[in-house]
Amino acid sequence: MINAVFFDLDNTLCDSDAAWNTAVDETFQMFCLHEPKVSIEVLTKAWTKVHLKLFQQLDAGKCSMAEVRDVRFTALFKELNLTSCKMAEELNDFLSNQYVTSLCLYEDVTVLEELNEYHVGIITNGAHDEHKDSQLSKVRHLGLSDRIQSLTISDEIGVRKPKFDIFAVACKRANVQLKEAVLVGDSVQNDIVGANRAGMTSILIDRKSDVSITNIADQQPDYLITNLYDVLDCLEGKQHENCIV
């Protein structure tokens, strides 16, 4: 029997990609006003390189998401052979503010109000501090705090999805066994693989119908949906069957 339903945050409950792209574009415009000799092409290439390196360190467990966030512009200026610590800090603050301001919940998040018989929680990768664009702050900003019973964030736990520990902690907080929990997320690698390996029921939300699912068992969701309202049907089906794809 399912007793808890957990959701990923970014691109599952809120449109993070759109907000991030908007914030980056506006931040790049601000950057170019101060550094007009650096073209958008050069800036974009350096930004991509810096983020790739930082996220490799993050995935290897060598740093936290908060540390990635706090050093990204310092690393960018270094990559571009520029020296402006103050400007790097201003850009980081600007990006964070624009990102959070642009964040919006998907309309189908109202499904949370129909899950009263379940423990409802969020399991997300990201920062857990009081910074304006940490996952903790984003949940508060989006008005989700009062709509969930638990929030489990990777920086707090010390491991990121898809590692087992973050799912185990979330279920322990909800006082349910892993097999009694569902995870709804948009990432095959982080959400579906993680939930499957942990023994949870996995639901992949594919809003754009563009996710490619392989034949690898760990990457196959128990359920595939295109909107959060379908979670209700999945839960109803789960109570009667072991698995529906």
C-alpha positions as CSV (number, residue, x, y, z in Angstrom):
1,M,0.0,0.0,0.0
2,I,1.2,3.5,-0.8
3,N,1.3,5.9,2.1
4,A,3.6,8.7,0.9
5,V,3.9,10.6,-2.3
6,F,7.1,12.6,-2.9
7,F,7.8,15.1,-5.6
8,D,10.9,16.4,-7.2
9,L,10.9,20.3,-7.3
10,D,12.5,21.7,-10.4
11,N,10.7,21.1,-13.6
12,T,8.2,18.8,-11.8
13,L,6.4,21.3,-9.6
14,C,7.8,24.5,-11.0
15,D,9.2,25.6,-14.4
16,S,12.8,26.0,-13.4
17,D,14.3,25.8,-16.9
18,A,12.3,28.7,-18.2
19,A,13.1,30.8,-15.1
20,W,16.8,30.0,-15.3
21,N,17.1,30.8,-19.0
22,T,15.4,34.1,-18.5
23,A,17.6,35.0,-15.5
24,V,20.8,34.0,-17.3
25,D,19.9,36.1,-20.4
26,E,19.2,39.1,-18.2
27,T,22.4,38.6,-16.2
28,F,24.5,38.3,-19.4
29,Q,23.1,41.6,-20.6
30,M,24.1,43.2,-17.3
31,F,27.6,41.6,-17.6
32,C,28.1,43.0,-21.1
33,L,27.2,46.5,-19.9
34,H,30.2,46.3,-17.6
35,E,32.5,44.2,-19.8
36,P,31.6,45.3,-23.4
37,K,34.8,43.8,-24.8
38,V,33.5,40.3,-24.0
39,S,31.1,38.9,-26.6
40,I,28.0,36.9,-25.8
41,E,29.6,34.0,-27.6
42,V,32.7,34.1,-25.5
43,L,30.8,34.6,-22.3
44,T,28.4,31.7,-23.0
45,K,31.3,29.4,-23.8
46,A,33.1,30.3,-20.6
47,W,29.9,30.0,-18.5
48,T,29.2,26.5,-19.9
49,K,32.7,25.4,-19.2
50,V,32.7,26.7,-15.7
51,H,29.4,25.1,-14.9
52,L,30.5,21.8,-16.4
53,K,33.5,21.7,-14.2
54,L,31.7,22.8,-11.0
55,F,28.9,20.2,-11.5
56,Q,31.5,17.5,-12.1
57,Q,32.9,18.3,-8.7
58,L,29.4,18.4,-7.2
59,D,28.5,15.0,-8.6
60,A,31.8,13.6,-7.3
61,G,30.9,14.8,-3.8
62,K,33.7,17.3,-3.6
63,C,31.5,20.3,-3.0
64,S,27.9,21.3,-2.2
65,M,25.4,23.0,-4.4
66,A,25.6,26.1,-2.2
67,E,29.4,26.2,-2.9
68,V,28.8,25.8,-6.6
69,R,26.3,28.7,-6.5
70,D,28.6,31.0,-4.5
71,V,31.7,30.5,-6.6
72,R,30.2,30.4,-10.1
73,F,30.9,34.0,-11.1
74,T,34.3,34.1,-9.4
75,A,35.2,31.1,-11.5
76,L,33.7,32.8,-14.6
77,F,35.8,35.9,-14.2
78,K,38.9,33.8,-13.7
79,E,38.1,31.8,-16.8
80,L,37.8,35.1,-18.7
81,N,41.0,36.5,-17.2
82,L,39.0,39.3,-15.6
83,T,39.5,40.7,-12.1
84,S,36.4,42.1,-10.4
85,C,35.3,40.4,-7.2
86,K,32.7,43.0,-6.4
87,M,31.2,42.6,-9.9
88,A,31.1,38.9,-9.5
89,E,29.2,39.2,-6.3
90,E,26.7,41.7,-7.8
91,L,26.1,39.4,-10.8
92,N,25.5,36.4,-8.6
93,D,23.0,38.3,-6.5
94,F,21.3,39.6,-9.6
95,L,21.0,36.2,-11.2
96,S,19.6,34.7,-8.0
97,N,17.1,37.4,-7.7
98,Q,15.9,37.2,-11.3
99,Y,15.8,33.4,-11.2
100,V,13.5,33.2,-8.1
101,T,11.4,36.1,-9.3
102,S,10.8,34.3,-12.6
103,L,9.8,31.0,-11.0
104,C,6.2,29.8,-11.4
105,L,4.4,26.7,-10.3
106,Y,2.8,24.6,-12.9
107,E,-1.0,24.8,-12.9
108,D,-1.4,21.1,-12.1
109,V,0.4,21.5,-8.8
110,T,-3.2,21.9,-7.4
111,V,-3.2,18.1,-7.3
112,L,-1.3,18.3,-4.0
113,E,-4.6,19.4,-2.4
114,E,-6.2,16.1,-3.5
115,L,-3.6,13.9,-1.8
116,N,-4.9,14.4,1.7
117,E,-4.8,10.7,2.6
118,Y,-1.0,10.5,1.8
119,H,2.1,12.0,3.3
120,V,3.2,14.6,0.7
121,G,6.8,15.6,0.5
122,I,9.5,17.0,-1.7
123,I,12.9,15.4,-2.4
124,T,15.2,17.7,-4.3
125,N,18.8,18.3,-5.2
126,G,20.2,21.7,-4.2
127,A,21.2,24.1,-1.5
128,H,19.6,24.1,1.9
129,D,20.7,27.4,3.3
130,E,18.9,30.7,3.6
131,H,20.2,32.1,0.3
132,K,17.4,33.6,-1.9
133,D,17.7,30.9,-4.5
134,S,18.3,27.8,-2.3
135,Q,15.8,25.0,-2.6
136,L,14.6,25.9,0.9
137,S,13.9,29.5,-0.2
138,K,12.3,28.5,-3.4
139,V,9.8,26.2,-1.7
140,R,8.9,29.1,0.6
141,H,8.7,31.6,-2.3
142,L,6.4,29.3,-4.3
143,G,4.0,28.9,-1.3
144,L,4.7,25.1,-1.1
145,S,5.7,25.0,2.6
146,D,2.0,24.8,3.7
147,R,1.2,22.2,1.1
148,I,3.7,19.5,2.0
149,Q,4.6,17.6,5.2
150,S,8.3,17.2,4.6
151,L,11.2,18.6,2.6
152,T,14.4,16.7,2.0
153,I,17.2,18.6,0.3
154,S,20.5,17.1,-0.9
155,D,22.9,19.7,0.7
156,E,21.2,19.0,4.1
157,I,21.6,15.2,3.7
158,G,25.1,15.3,2.2
159,V,24.2,13.2,-0.9
160,R,22.3,13.9,-4.1
161,K,19.7,12.0,-6.0
162,P,20.0,9.3,-7.3
163,K,21.9,8.0,-4.2
164,F,19.9,5.8,-1.9
165,D,20.4,7.8,1.4
166,I,18.4,10.8,0.4
167,F,15.3,8.6,-0.3
168,A,15.9,6.6,2.9
169,V,16.0,9.8,4.9
170,A,12.8,11.2,3.3
171,C,10.9,8.0,4.0
172,K,12.1,7.8,7.6
173,R,10.9,11.4,8.1
174,A,7.5,10.4,6.7
175,N,7.5,7.2,8.9
176,V,7.0,5.0,5.9
177,Q,8.9,2.2,4.3
178,L,10.5,2.7,0.9
179,K,8.1,0.3,-0.7
180,E,5.2,2.4,0.6
181,A,6.4,5.5,-1.2
182,V,6.1,7.0,-4.6
183,L,8.4,9.5,-6.2
184,V,7.3,11.8,-9.0
185,G,10.0,13.5,-11.0
186,D,11.1,14.6,-14.5
187,S,14.7,13.2,-14.5
188,V,15.2,9.6,-15.5
189,Q,18.7,9.6,-14.1
190,N,18.1,11.3,-10.8
191,D,14.4,10.5,-10.0
192,I,13.5,7.3,-11.8
193,V,16.9,5.5,-11.4
194,G,17.1,6.6,-7.7
195,A,13.5,5.6,-6.9
196,N,13.8,2.3,-8.6
197,R,17.0,1.4,-6.9
198,A,15.6,2.4,-3.5
199,G,12.5,0.2,-4.0
200,M,10.0,3.0,-4.4
201,T,7.3,3.3,-7.0
202,S,8.6,5.7,-9.8
203,I,6.5,8.1,-11.8
204,L,8.1,10.0,-14.6
205,I,6.5,13.2,-15.7
206,D,7.2,14.0,-19.3
207,R,5.5,17.3,-19.9
208,K,6.9,17.8,-23.4
209,S,6.7,14.2,-24.5
210,D,10.3,14.3,-25.4
211,V,11.9,12.0,-22.9
212,S,13.7,8.9,-24.3
213,I,13.3,5.8,-22.2
214,T,15.8,3.0,-22.7
215,N,15.5,-0.7,-22.1
216,I,17.7,-0.5,-19.0
217,A,15.6,-1.7,-16.1
218,D,16.7,0.9,-13.6
219,Q,15.7,3.7,-16.1
220,Q,12.1,2.4,-16.7
221,P,9.5,4.2,-14.7
222,D,6.6,2.3,-13.2
223,Y,4.3,5.0,-14.6
224,L,4.7,7.6,-17.3
225,I,2.5,10.7,-17.2
226,T,2.3,14.1,-18.9
227,N,0.7,16.1,-16.1
228,L,0.4,15.8,-12.3
229,Y,-3.3,15.1,-12.3
230,D,-2.5,11.7,-13.7
231,V,-0.7,10.9,-10.4
232,L,-4.1,10.2,-8.9
233,D,-4.8,7.5,-11.5
234,C,-1.4,6.0,-10.9
235,L,-2.1,5.8,-7.2
236,E,-5.5,4.2,-7.8
237,G,-3.9,1.7,-10.1
238,K,-1.1,1.0,-7.7
239,Q,-3.6,0.0,-5.0
240,H,-5.0,-2.7,-7.3
241,E,-1.9,-3.8,-9.3
242,N,1.8,-4.1,-8.7
243,C,2.9,-2.1,-11.7
244,I,1.4,-0.2,-14.7
245,V,3.5,1.5,-17.3
